[in-house]
Amino acid sequence: MTGGFDDLLAANAEYAADFHYSGFDGIAHAGIGVVTCMDSRIPPLEMLGLKAGDAKVLRSAGGRVTEMTMTGLVLGVQLLGVRRIMIIPHTRCAMAAMSEDALRAKVELAAGKPAGYLPISVIPDQHEALRRDVAAVREHPLIGDDILVGGFMYDVDTGKLTQID
């Protein structure tokens, strides 16, 4: 497996040669926390006009607020300067495009192994799931009433955000 990452290590060497983020403190200097999907079509900082050091970005399949992303949000709010939270799923998401059985079957076919144990949690209604996630964050006892939480849909074909909640 050695050599399988050479292209990425070479790109990193170029990046490190001109690295200018040394000394950053890890605080979200724009006070923003973002939960979005792992989809590579979503550039979280760029789409919001932010730069490195401005936000805490948490990704999950479907842009859902999971136990781990909620932990990240709490840490962001309590320790890292997050004052506004955006939850941003997107259009044409695979997690919303098919049933749990169909998606699991695709995984099993690709892997050549059973995946019945894998929690996939498809999203039958993205807007309803987004409203529930926004409510869960707003109601979390360690987030606080002074934190602004909003739900948005990102359109992967236009780059536009629409506020849903």
N, C-alpha and C positions, 0 to 999 in steps of 0.2 A: 504494500500500500504506500510505501515511500514514494515521493514524487507526485502523488495525486493532487497535491495542493500547491505545486510549484508556481502556477500562474497567479494564484491568490497571494502567496508569499512575496512574489515579485512586485505585484501591485501594492502590497503593504509596504514594501521597502521604499517605493516611490512616495507613497503617502507619508511615511515616517520621515523621509528626508526633508519634507516641507511642513512638518507638524507644528501647528501653532496653538494647540489647546493645552499645553503644559501648564500645570498649576490650577486648572479649573477645580472648583470646590465641590461639584456634584449637586449644587443647589439648582432648582429650576428657576432661572433668573427672570423669566417672563411669567412665572407662577402658573404654568400650564401643565396639566396631566392629561395624557391622551391614551385611550384604550381603542385600538383598532385591530383589524384583521391582519393575519400573517401574509396576506396576498402581496406579491411583489409589485403589483400595479399601484400600490398606495405609498406615496412618499410623505410621511406624516409631517416632517418639519417644513418641507418646501411648500406643501399645499396650504399651510397656515402662515406662511411668511416668517417662519422662525428659523433659528440657526442653532448649531451645537451649543449646549449649555442653557437653552431657553426652557426646555420641557422635559418631563419624564414621559417616555413612550413605552407602553405595554402592549404586547401583541398576543392575540389568541385566535384560534380557528373561528372564523365568523365574527370576530370583533366582540365577542361576548365577555361580560364581566364574570370571570371564573373565580374560584377561591384564591388562586395565585395572583390574578390581576387585582382583586380587591385588597389583598395584602400589600401589593405594590402601591395602590392608591392611598391606603392608610399611611404607609411609610412616607409617601410623597407629601401628604398633607401635614403630618405631624412633625416630620424631620427635614423635609427638603424643599420647602417653600411653595408647594402647590396650593393655589387659591381658587383655581377654576379647573374643572374636569370636563373633558369632551369625550363622549363615547361615540365611536364612528364605525359602524358596519358599512357595507358597500353594495352597490348593484352588482348583478351577475356573480354572486357568491356561490361557490359550490356547496357550501353548508346549507344554503337555502334552496338549492335547485333540485334536490331529490329527497326521497325518503331515507330513513335510517337504514333500512334493509338494502336499498339500492346502492347507497354509498358504501356500506360495509361490503357488499358483494364486489364492488369495484376494487376496494382495498384487498380483499381476499384473492381476486383474480390477478392483481398486480404483484402481490406478495407470493402467491402460490401456496398460501397457508391459511388456516382458519383465523378469523379475527373477531369471533363472537364476543370475546371478553373485552374488546376495545371500546371504551366509552366515546361515542362520536357526537351525540347530541346535535342532530340537525335542527334547523330553524324553520319550522313551517310558516311562520308569520314574522318577518323581520321587524316590522314596526311595533308589533306587540312585544316581541322579545326585547327590543330597544327600550320601550317604555318600562318594562319590568326591571331591566338593568339600571336604568336611570333612577327609578324609585328605590332599588336596593342600595345604590350608592348614597342617595340623599338621606335614606333612613339609617344608614350604618352609624352606630353610636360613636365610632372613632373618626368619623368624617367631619361632623359639625355642621350646624345650620348656617354658618357664615361662608361656607364653600359653595360656589356656583357650579351646578352640574347640569349639563345639557346633552341631549341626544341628537345626533346628526346622521344623515345618510350621504355617503360619498358616491358620486357617479363616476365610475371608472372610464366612461366614454367621453365625459366633458370636463372632468376635474372639479366640478362644482359640488359644494356642500349645501344641503338643505336641512334646516333645523326641523326636527320632528317633535321634540319634547324639550 
